[in-house]
Amino acid sequence: MAGKLFIVPTPVGNLDDMTPRAIAVLKDAALILAEDTRTSAVVMKHFGVVTPMRSHHKFNEHETLPGIIEMLEGGQTIALVSDAGTPGISDPGFLLSRECRRRGIEVETLPGATAFVPALVNSGLPCERFVFEGFLPQKKGRATRLAQLKEQTLTMVFYESPLRLAKTLAQLAEALGSDREATVVREISKVHNTNHHGTLGELTAYFEQNTPRGEIVIVVAGRAEQAAVKVDKYAKFKNKSNLQNTNEL
């Protein structure tokens, strides 16, 4: 009888965000696959998890996949974690999950922490429908992708490194318009969590002068939502001033 793969979210910040069920699964597993065993060791020690760990990351997942599948088919229970959040969301996990499905090995993903959901909800932008873009292409295809996003009508969510944040905001402003509404969320669930709301132009100017640290999520209004924001602002302004001429807006 084949074993089972558990995909286990770990905290993106505050360790208290770890669920009791996630801890139990990690303790009961025969092996934990970790993106970086040194990073995961801190979490495991905190919760008293002594299950053996093995590295499983984007640089070795193709090579380690056959051995992991062999263990699962042999009846072992394996847990997969990333450095933070839910594996598979801009982290290793997709290849293993797909191969397990292909071979009929049971996969169960536990609910838990992920960075983009709280950032999206906290942004105040529509979140009943949205697109998750993750990290934009670094070089090849980046300009093309930015041009395509100009017509996106849904709220967009991006991940970015602190060192590239100002550059990415500037490119988004150029592609989508500097007046597009957006939010930059930093260090979700950590002590120094911050939320910066404004236009892409305003956020670009701010972060060009204030280099951030930590994990970054960018939430940007879609094209249709931006149009609605402008209409709403005009309506409020007109009600206050009874202005008939709209050229000043």
Backbone as CSV, one residue per row, in Angstrom:
resi,resn,N_x,N_y,N_z,CA_x,CA_y,CA_z,C_x,C_y,C_z
1,MET,0.837,-1.201,0.000,0.000,0.000,0.000,0.871,1.249,0.000
2,ALA,0.549,2.178,-0.895,1.344,3.396,-1.009,1.186,4.272,0.222
3,GLY,2.189,5.091,0.465,2.134,6.028,1.575,1.358,7.274,1.199
4,LYS,1.690,8.371,1.839,0.943,9.605,1.625,1.867,10.803,1.741
5,LEU,1.653,11.778,0.885,2.402,13.028,0.942,1.527,14.106,1.569
6,PHE,2.038,14.726,2.627,1.373,15.872,3.236,2.131,17.139,2.837
7,ILE,1.420,18.111,2.308,2.007,19.425,2.026,1.612,20.335,3.180
8,VAL,2.613,20.805,3.921,2.368,21.456,5.213,2.833,22.913,5.199
9,PRO,1.909,23.860,5.349,2.309,25.269,5.462,3.012,25.530,6.791
10,THR,3.974,26.417,6.758,4.652,26.860,7.975,4.523,28.382,8.063
11,PRO,4.686,28.969,9.248,4.448,30.405,9.419,5.296,31.276,8.496
12,VAL,4.701,32.366,8.020,5.458,33.346,7.241,6.075,34.397,8.159
13,GLY,5.675,34.370,9.412,6.203,35.337,10.373,6.101,34.799,11.785
14,ASN,5.017,35.130,12.448,4.800,34.733,13.839,4.643,33.217,13.945
15,LEU,5.457,32.579,14.766,5.395,31.122,14.906,4.074,30.643,15.501
16,ASP,3.342,31.532,16.161,2.040,31.154,16.707,1.007,30.886,15.622
17,ASP,1.340,31.230,14.375,0.426,30.952,13.262,0.455,29.480,12.845
18,MET,1.370,28.707,13.388,1.435,27.265,13.097,0.228,26.572,13.698
19,THR,-0.402,25.668,12.940,-1.586,24.982,13.456,-1.189,23.716,14.221
20,PRO,-1.974,23.328,15.227,-1.694,22.084,15.961,-1.668,20.865,15.034
21,ARG,-2.538,20.856,14.030,-2.564,19.718,13.116,-1.280,19.634,12.305
22,ALA,-0.757,20.771,11.877,0.491,20.768,11.119,1.630,20.195,11.963
23,ILE,1.669,20.578,13.222,2.705,20.059,14.122,2.576,18.551,14.262
24,ALA,1.348,18.062,14.426,1.119,16.621,14.583,1.549,15.854,13.342
25,VAL,1.233,16.386,12.166,1.617,15.722,10.911,3.136,15.657,10.788
26,LEU,3.812,16.738,11.113,5.271,16.762,11.022,5.908,15.778,12.004
27,LYS,5.326,15.625,13.170,5.871,14.680,14.158,5.637,13.237,13.753
28,ASP,4.523,12.977,13.061,4.172,11.607,12.702,4.818,11.136,11.397
29,ALA,5.292,12.059,10.578,5.860,11.690,9.283,7.166,10.931,9.458
30,ALA,7.484,10.115,8.462,8.756,9.395,8.466,9.900,10.292,8.032
31,LEU,9.562,11.312,7.210,10.588,12.201,6.669,9.945,13.553,6.364
32,ILE,10.721,14.613,6.593,10.291,15.959,6.219,11.196,16.453,5.099
33,LEU,10.597,16.842,3.997,11.331,17.460,2.897,11.291,18.965,3.107
34,ALA,12.452,19.597,3.195,12.524,21.020,3.519,13.278,21.774,2.435
35,GLU,12.778,22.957,2.095,13.452,23.801,1.110,14.867,24.130,1.577
36,ASP,15.005,24.508,2.839,16.305,24.751,3.460,16.239,24.150,4.866
37,THR,16.966,23.087,5.098,16.874,22.387,6.381,17.309,23.271,7.545
38,ARG,18.191,24.223,7.296,18.643,25.113,8.370,17.507,26.047,8.812
39,THR,16.778,26.559,7.830,15.642,27.428,8.151,14.543,26.651,8.848
40,SER,14.214,25.484,8.302,13.138,24.679,8.887,13.510,24.128,10.251
41,ALA,14.805,23.948,10.507,15.242,23.422,11.799,14.814,24.337,12.943
42,VAL,14.760,25.636,12.694,14.338,26.594,13.727,12.877,26.342,14.105
43,VAL,12.037,26.131,13.080,10.617,25.869,13.322,10.443,24.524,14.029
44,MET,11.147,23.514,13.555,11.008,22.174,14.132,11.451,22.148,15.605
45,LYS,12.539,22.821,15.888,13.024,22.859,17.274,12.015,23.558,18.171
46,HIS,11.417,24.641,17.675,10.447,25.402,18.458,9.262,24.541,18.863
47,PHE,8.839,23.641,17.972,7.658,22.824,18.236,7.997,21.387,18.663
48,GLY,9.260,21.134,18.903,9.658,19.818,19.399,9.534,18.710,18.369
49,VAL,9.703,19.044,17.100,9.633,18.041,16.030,11.034,17.496,15.777
50,VAL,11.181,16.178,15.908,12.505,15.566,15.733,12.557,14.645,14.508
51,THR,11.577,14.722,13.667,11.527,13.918,12.442,12.721,14.248,11.549
52,PRO,13.369,13.243,10.953,14.498,13.513,10.052,14.082,14.430,8.902
53,MET,15.016,15.290,8.465,14.753,16.205,7.355,15.728,15.950,6.210
54,ARG,15.266,16.280,5.005,16.091,16.166,3.809,15.819,17.371,2.925
55,SER,16.867,17.889,2.274,16.707,19.050,1.399,15.909,18.702,0.155
56,HIS,14.971,19.564,-0.176,14.188,19.418,-1.409,13.871,20.824,-1.899
57,HIS,14.622,21.302,-2.890,14.478,22.676,-3.354,14.549,22.721,-4.872
58,LYS,14.416,23.911,-5.439,14.299,24.047,-6.891,15.558,23.614,-7.641
59,PHE,16.690,23.546,-6.941,17.924,23.171,-7.607,18.163,21.661,-7.620
60,ASN,17.416,20.913,-6.774,17.651,19.464,-6.744,16.376,18.641,-6.872
61,GLU,15.202,19.284,-7.017,13.952,18.529,-6.963,13.811,17.521,-8.098
62,HIS,14.392,17.785,-9.253,14.319,16.807,-10.337,15.124,15.547,-9.988
63,GLU,16.260,15.747,-9.338,17.123,14.608,-8.990,16.574,13.816,-7.801
64,THR,15.985,14.492,-6.838,15.509,13.797,-5.630,14.141,13.153,-5.816
65,LEU,13.425,13.563,-6.857,12.053,13.085,-7.058,11.933,11.560,-7.117
66,PRO,12.764,10.835,-7.889,12.606,9.378,-7.968,12.723,8.674,-6.618
67,GLY,13.685,9.099,-5.798,13.865,8.462,-4.493,12.699,8.729,-3.558
68,ILE,12.151,9.932,-3.625,11.002,10.272,-2.783,9.788,9.446,-3.197
69,ILE,9.565,9.333,-4.493,8.437,8.539,-4.993,8.588,7.080,-4.574
70,GLU,9.805,6.573,-4.601,10.059,5.185,-4.189,9.681,4.991,-2.721
71,MET,10.022,5.964,-1.871,9.658,5.870,-0.453,8.141,5.896,-0.269
72,LEU,7.484,6.783,-0.993,6.030,6.888,-0.879,5.344,5.613,-1.366
73,GLU,5.816,5.070,-2.466,5.235,3.833,-2.994,5.532,2.644,-2.080
74,GLY,6.551,2.816,-1.254,6.893,1.770,-0.290,6.094,1.878,1.005
75,GLY,5.196,2.872,1.087,4.322,2.979,2.245,4.692,4.046,3.248
76,GLN,5.709,4.842,2.961,6.132,5.883,3.900,5.218,7.111,3.826
77,THR,5.102,7.805,4.945,4.399,9.089,4.987,5.440,10.197,5.015
78,ILE,5.333,11.127,4.081,6.317,12.197,3.937,5.617,13.543,4.006
79,ALA,6.248,14.494,4.692,5.726,15.860,4.785,6.653,16.799,4.025
80,LEU,6.057,17.698,3.281,6.817,18.690,2.516,6.573,20.073,3.096
81,VAL,7.656,20.808,3.402,7.544,22.190,3.881,8.470,23.076,3.045
82,SER,8.166,24.366,3.015,9.066,25.342,2.408,9.621,26.224,3.513
83,ASP,10.426,27.200,3.150,11.003,28.072,4.183,9.925,28.812,4.958
84,ALA,8.842,29.172,4.269,7.728,29.865,4.922,6.516,29.806,4.011
85,GLY,5.332,29.685,4.605,4.110,29.669,3.813,3.777,28.283,3.283
86,THR,2.963,28.262,2.232,2.486,27.007,1.662,3.374,26.562,0.509
87,PRO,3.956,25.377,0.570,4.786,24.877,-0.540,4.001,24.864,-1.847
88,GLY,4.712,25.158,-2.932,4.076,25.172,-4.245,3.670,26.559,-4.683
89,ILE,3.509,27.496,-3.743,3.179,28.881,-4.074,4.489,29.662,-4.166
90,SER,5.029,29.750,-5.387,6.351,30.352,-5.627,7.447,29.646,-4.834
91,ASP,7.226,28.402,-4.492,8.189,27.567,-3.774,8.142,26.157,-4.361
92,PRO,9.143,25.326,-4.089,9.105,23.937,-4.579,7.870,23.197,-4.070
93,GLY,7.400,22.241,-4.835,6.246,21.448,-4.424,5.404,20.957,-5.583
94,PHE,5.341,21.741,-6.650,4.499,21.387,-7.780,4.920,20.081,-8.435
95,LEU,6.205,19.912,-8.699,6.679,18.710,-9.391,6.345,17.443,-8.601
96,LEU,6.586,17.476,-7.312,6.332,16.310,-6.470,4.838,16.014,-6.389
97,SER,4.051,17.049,-6.203,2.601,16.859,-6.131,2.062,16.280,-7.427
98,ARG,2.520,16.797,-8.557,2.052,16.312,-9.861,2.426,14.854,-10.082
99,GLU,3.655,14.485,-9.701,4.092,13.105,-9.902,3.332,12.144,-8.996
100,CYS,3.031,12.587,-7.784,2.220,11.750,-6.885,0.833,11.524,-7.476
101,ARG,0.217,12.558,-7.973,-1.101,12.421,-8.595,-1.039,11.467,-9.772
102,ARG,0.006,11.606,-10.564,0.153,10.761,-11.755,0.269,9.284,-11.401
103,ARG,0.907,9.010,-10.263,1.134,7.626,-9.853,0.070,7.101,-8.888
104,GLY,-0.911,7.914,-8.584,-1.980,7.463,-7.700,-1.626,7.500,-6.228
105,ILE,-0.601,8.259,-5.857,-0.212,8.403,-4.458,-1.034,9.534,-3.838
106,GLU,-1.594,9.289,-2.679,-2.458,10.290,-2.057,-1.660,11.508,-1.613
107,VAL,-2.210,12.679,-1.905,-1.619,13.959,-1.495,-2.662,14.742,-0.713
108,GLU,-2.266,15.264,0.443,-3.166,16.112,1.214,-2.443,17.400,1.596
109,THR,-3.028,18.532,1.223,-2.458,19.835,1.556,-3.212,20.418,2.736
110,LEU,-2.488,20.713,3.798,-3.108,21.293,4.986,-3.353,22.783,4.777
111,PRO,-4.447,23.312,5.321,-4.639,24.773,5.277,-3.661,25.440,6.234
112,GLY,-3.293,26.662,5.910,-2.361,27.356,6.792,-1.829,28.627,6.178
113,ALA,-0.700,29.070,6.678,-0.164,30.389,6.329,0.249,30.487,4.869
114,THR,-0.035,31.646,4.292,0.504,32.030,2.996,0.518,33.552,2.955
115,ALA,1.496,34.140,2.280,1.685,35.588,2.383,0.665,36.400,1.597
116,PHE,0.263,35.911,0.408,-0.508,36.791,-0.461,-1.956,36.988,-0.010
117,VAL,-2.550,36.022,0.705,-3.952,36.158,1.089,-4.172,37.319,2.069
118,PRO,-3.441,37.401,3.181,-3.637,38.561,4.067,-3.283,39.883,3.397
119,ALA,-2.263,39.883,2.525,-1.898,41.117,1.825,-3.030,41.575,0.915
120,LEU,-3.630,40.641,0.202,-4.732,40.953,-0.703,-5.940,41.496,0.052
121,VAL,-6.345,40.789,1.094,-7.534,41.202,1.854,-7.305,42.548,2.521
122,ASN,-6.098,42.767,3.030,-5.782,44.004,3.738,-5.663,45.212,2.822
123,SER,-5.486,44.970,1.518,-5.259,46.069,0.568,-6.475,46.955,0.373
124,GLY,-7.659,46.408,0.622,-8.870,47.165,0.366,-9.303,47.128,-1.075
125,LEU,-8.556,46.445,-1.931,-8.923,46.281,-3.333,-9.810,45.041,-3.479
126,PRO,-10.621,44.969,-4.533,-11.525,43.828,-4.700,-10.774,42.498,-4.647
127,CYS,-11.289,41.558,-3.866,-10.587,40.278,-3.734,-11.496,39.072,-3.940
128,GLU,-12.740,39.323,-4.416,-13.600,38.181,-4.708,-13.091,37.422,-5.940
129,ARG,-12.391,38.142,-6.818,-11.682,37.533,-7.939,-10.366,38.282,-8.102
130,PHE,-9.287,37.553,-8.352,-7.981,38.184,-8.471,-7.050,37.266,-9.254
131,VAL,-5.887,37.778,-9.625,-4.865,36.953,-10.281,-3.587,36.997,-9.451
132,PHE,-3.003,35.842,-9.248,-1.744,35.754,-8.517,-0.624,35.605,-9.542
133,GLU,0.237,36.614,-9.630,1.327,36.603,-10.606,2.633,36.090,-10.021
134,GLY,2.745,36.070,-8.701,3.997,35.638,-8.093,5.128,36.585,-8.481
135,PHE,6.296,36.035,-8.749,7.445,36.848,-9.179,7.380,37.061,-10.690
136,LEU,7.529,38.289,-11.126,7.608,38.575,-12.548,8.891,37.987,-13.119
137,PRO,8.917,37.652,-14.418,10.164,37.170,-15.036,11.287,38.177,-14.802
138,GLN,12.470,37.690,-14.509,13.576,38.586,-14.206,14.087,39.343,-15.425
139,LYS,14.207,38.645,-16.548,14.749,39.279,-17.751,13.879,38.935,-18.957
140,LYS,14.081,37.746,-19.503,13.340,37.345,-20.693,11.842,37.262,-20.397
141,GLY,11.070,37.976,-21.189,9.619,37.923,-21.051,9.042,38.931,-20.078
142,ARG,9.879,39.683,-19.386,9.372,40.621,-18.375,8.569,41.754,-19.019
143,ALA,9.151,42.390,-20.047,8.469,43.497,-20.712,7.161,43.037,-21.341
144,THR,7.188,41.842,-21.930,5.982,41.298,-22.554,4.889,41.066,-21.520
145,ARG,5.279,40.521,-20.367,4.295,40.245,-19.325,3.710,41.539,-18.767
146,LEU,4.528,42.538,-18.582,4.043,43.818,-18.083,3.046,44.444,-19.065
147,ALA,3.335,44.334,-20.352,2.426,44.875,-21.364,1.087,44.144,-21.346
148,GLN,1.125,42.840,-21.132,-0.107,42.060,-21.071,-0.960,42.439,-19.867
149,LEU,-0.297,42.767,-18.756,-1.016,43.088,-17.522,-1.755,44.419,-17.596
150,LYS,-1.401,45.240,-18.560,-2.061,46.545,-18.695,-3.570,46.403,-18.874
151,GLU,-3.997,45.329,-19.524,-5.417,45.120,-19.787,-6.093,44.234,-18.741
152,GLN,-5.355,43.820,-17.737,-5.935,42.954,-16.709,-6.961,43.734,-15.888
153,THR,-8.175,43.193,-15.782,-9.238,43.888,-15.057,-9.360,43.451,-13.600
154,LEU,-8.678,42.379,-13.219,-8.755,41.877,-11.853,-7.592,42.401,-11.012
155,THR,-7.782,42.429,-9.715,-6.708,42.783,-8.796,-5.544,41.820,-8.988
156,MET,-4.332,42.354,-9.025,-3.133,41.548,-9.277,-2.245,41.490,-8.033
157,VAL,-1.659,40.332,-7.789,-0.806,40.136,-6.618,0.569,39.660,-7.076
158,PHE,1.610,40.306,-6.583,2.985,39.973,-6.951,3.825,39.735,-5.700
159,TYR,4.836,38.892,-5.837,5.896,38.778,-4.840,7.114,39.512,-5.385
160,GLU,7.901,40.095,-4.501,9.121,40.751,-4.942,10.133,40.790,-3.809
161,SER,11.401,40.859,-4.181,12.459,40.986,-3.176,12.599,42.460,-2.809
162,PRO,13.064,42.766,-1.603,13.206,44.173,-1.204,14.178,44.954,-2.085
163,LEU,15.218,44.292,-2.588,16.217,44.976,-3.404,15.674,45.372,-4.775
164,ARG,14.679,44.649,-5.269,14.122,44.944,-6.592,12.801,45.702,-6.519
165,LEU,12.319,46.006,-5.322,10.987,46.576,-5.173,10.818,47.892,-5.918
166,ALA,11.703,48.861,-5.691,11.555,50.179,-6.316,11.570,50.066,-7.840
167,LYS,12.453,49.248,-8.371,12.535,49.059,-9.825,11.253,48.448,-10.367
168,THR,10.730,47.444,-9.677,9.500,46.799,-10.122,8.321,47.756,-10.062
169,LEU,8.214,48.538,-8.990,7.139,49.524,-8.889,7.217,50.535,-10.022
170,ALA,8.427,50.972,-10.347,8.604,51.924,-11.436,8.176,51.320,-12.771
171,GLN,8.501,50.052,-12.982,8.106,49.386,-14.225,6.599,49.166,-14.288
172,LEU,5.996,48.832,-13.162,4.540,48.694,-13.116,3.863,50.032,-13.392
173,ALA,4.421,51.105,-12.822,3.862,52.437,-13.051,3.944,52.822,-14.513
174,GLU,5.054,52.499,-15.150,5.223,52.808,-16.567,4.257,52.004,-17.432
175,ALA,4.077,50.727,-17.084,3.240,49.845,-17.895,1.754,50.056,-17.648
176,LEU,1.359,50.295,-16.395,-0.054,50.342,-16.022,-0.573,51.754,-15.792
177,GLY,0.352,52.692,-15.600,-0.035,54.060,-15.283,0.359,54.411,-13.870
178,SER,0.969,55.570,-13.681,1.470,55.951,-12.361,0.354,56.223,-11.364
179,ASP,-0.895,56.411,-11.878,-2.010,56.686,-10.974,-2.781,55.436,-10.573
180,ARG,-2.273,54.273,-10.942,-2.939,53.014,-10.584,-2.812,52.781,-9.075
181,GLU,-3.911,52.455,-8.410,-3.910,52.212,-6.968,-3.175,50.908,-6.638
182,ALA,-2.433,50.919,-5.542,-1.658,49.731,-5.164,-1.351,49.747,-3.670
183,THR,-0.898,48.600,-3.186,-0.478,48.455,-1.792,0.804,47.620,-1.756
184,VAL,1.739,48.027,-0.938,2.954,47.239,-0.692,2.906,46.773,0.755
185,VAL,2.944,45.471,0.941,2.888,44.886,2.281,4.239,44.220,2.571
186,ARG,4.788,44.521,3.714,6.119,44.018,4.075,6.064,43.247,5.391
187,GLU,6.780,42.124,5.434,6.953,41.361,6.664,5.623,40.957,7.309
188,ILE,4.772,40.310,6.536,3.458,39.876,7.020,3.609,38.983,8.246
189,SER,2.810,39.267,9.268,2.735,38.497,10.507,3.993,38.614,11.374
190,LYS,4.876,39.532,11.046,6.073,39.741,11.844,5.952,41.040,12.642
191,VAL,6.890,41.261,13.514,6.859,42.427,14.396,6.855,43.726,13.598
192,HIS,7.623,43.770,12.509,7.769,44.999,11.735,6.898,45.012,10.482
193,ASN,5.759,44.360,10.529,4.824,44.366,9.414,4.365,45.802,9.096
194,THR,4.427,46.183,7.809,3.962,47.501,7.383,3.107,47.364,6.138
195,ASN,2.181,48.320,5.973,1.313,48.381,4.800,1.376,49.797,4.242
196,HIS,1.757,49.935,2.986,1.834,51.236,2.337,0.820,51.279,1.201
197,HIS,-0.135,52.192,1.288,-1.181,52.332,0.286,-0.955,53.619,-0.506
198,GLY,-1.246,53.584,-1.801,-1.120,54.782,-2.623,-1.175,54.422,-4.090
199,THR,-0.754,55.347,-4.943,-0.653,55.049,-6.368,0.718,54.431,-6.640
200,LEU,0.853,53.819,-7.800,2.149,53.245,-8.157,3.223,54.332,-8.220
201,GLY,2.845,55.512,-8.674,3.800,56.613,-8.711,4.244,57.029,-7.324
202,GLU,3.304,57.149,-6.405,3.629,57.531,-5.028,4.482,56.469,-4.346
203,LEU,4.122,55.210,-4.555,4.868,54.123,-3.916,6.273,54.009,-4.489
204,THR,6.420,54.238,-5.791,7.747,54.225,-6.406,8.635,55.295,-5.775
205,ALA,8.107,56.510,-5.673,8.874,57.617,-5.093,9.280,57.317,-3.651
206,TYR,8.364,56.736,-2.892,8.657,56.442,-1.485,9.766,55.398,-1.354
207,PHE,9.646,54.305,-2.103,10.606,53.213,-1.924,11.928,53.463,-2.649
208,GLU,11.968,54.447,-3.522,13.259,54.862,-4.067,14.083,55.575,-2.997
209,GLN,13.409,56.135,-2.017,14.094,56.828,-0.926,14.173,55.997,0.353
210,ASN,13.381,54.933,0.414,13.322,54.107,1.629,13.404,52.634,1.245
211,THR,14.617,52.113,1.207,14.817,50.713,0.826,14.310,49.799,1.940
212,PRO,13.362,48.913,1.622,12.785,48.058,2.665,13.625,46.814,2.924
213,ARG,13.268,46.099,3.944,13.841,44.787,4.234,12.710,43.777,4.348
214,GLY,13.051,42.511,4.218,12.068,41.462,4.446,11.277,41.072,3.211
215,GLU,10.274,40.231,3.433,9.449,39.713,2.348,8.424,40.756,1.916
216,ILE,8.215,40.840,0.600,7.356,41.881,0.034,6.230,41.279,-0.796
217,VAL,5.010,41.819,-0.610,3.882,41.499,-1.481,3.342,42.814,-2.044
218,ILE,3.123,42.851,-3.360,2.555,44.023,-4.028,1.159,43.661,-4.517
219,VAL,0.182,44.479,-4.198,-1.194,44.274,-4.673,-1.571,45.489,-5.513
220,VAL,-2.007,45.250,-6.754,-2.282,46.337,-7.697,-3.706,46.228,-8.234
221,ALA,-4.398,47.345,-8.302,-5.761,47.365,-8.832,-5.773,46.984,-10.302
222,GLY,-6.814,46.288,-10.720,-7.007,45.983,-12.126,-7.487,47.203,-12.879
223,ARG,-7.492,47.112,-14.197,-7.861,48.264,-15.033,-9.285,48.732,-14.757
224,ALA,-10.235,47.807,-14.700,-11.626,48.183,-14.464,-11.803,48.814,-13.095
225,GLU,-11.136,48.264,-12.081,-11.237,48.798,-10.729,-10.664,50.203,-10.669
226,GLN,-9.572,50.440,-11.388,-8.975,51.765,-11.376,-9.930,52.799,-11.967
227,ALA,-10.627,52.413,-13.031,-11.604,53.320,-13.628,-12.707,53.634,-12.634
228,ALA,-13.135,52.622,-11.888,-14.192,52.818,-10.888,-13.731,53.751,-9.783
229,VAL,-12.469,53.636,-9.390,-11.918,54.509,-8.354,-11.957,55.959,-8.807
230,LYS,-11.592,56.203,-10.076,-11.599,57.566,-10.600,-13.011,58.148,-10.612
231,VAL,-13.972,57.332,-11.051,-15.356,57.782,-11.091,-15.840,58.124,-9.685
232,ASP,-15.503,57.268,-8.723,-15.921,57.486,-7.346,-15.318,58.783,-6.795
233,LYS,-14.045,59.043,-7.104,-13.392,60.254,-6.633,-14.047,61.486,-7.238
234,TYR,-14.392,61.410,-8.520,-15.029,62.535,-9.183,-16.398,62.820,-8.566
235,ALA,-17.153,61.749,-8.301,-18.482,61.914,-7.735,-18.415,62.619,-6.381
236,LYS,-17.457,62.217,-5.552,-17.314,62.830,-4.238,-16.912,64.291,-4.359
237,PHE,-16.000,64.559,-5.297,-15.512,65.922,-5.485,-16.632,66.824,-5.985
238,LYS,-17.406,66.304,-6.932,-18.497,67.090,-7.506,-19.559,67.391,-6.459
239,ASN,-19.845,66.408,-5.618,-20.847,66.617,-4.575,-20.432,67.705,-3.596
240,LYS,-19.139,67.801,-3.357,-18.645,68.772,-2.393,-18.595,70.182,-2.972
241,SER,-18.245,70.302,-4.274,-17.988,71.616,-4.831,-18.998,72.064,-5.865
242,ASN,-19.881,71.129,-6.306,-20.832,71.412,-7.374,-20.121,71.868,-8.643
243,LEU,-18.897,71.377,-8.806,-18.110,71.750,-9.967,-18.699,71.107,-11.212
244,GLN,-18.910,71.896,-12.246,-19.481,71.380,-13.497,-18.387,71.031,-14.504
245,ASN,-17.287,71.723,-14.412,-16.206,71.501,-15.359,-15.298,70.402,-14.851
246,THR,-15.149,69.334,-15.595,-14.348,68.180,-15.132,-12.920,68.243,-15.614
247,ASN,-12.492,69.293,-16.290,-11.142,69.347,-16.834,-10.080,69.341,-15.762
248,GLU,-10.464,69.726,-14.526,-9.460,69.796,-13.454,-9.158,68.446,-12.859
249,LEU,-9.961,67.415,-13.177,-9.760,66.097,-12.569,-8.703,65.316,-13.322
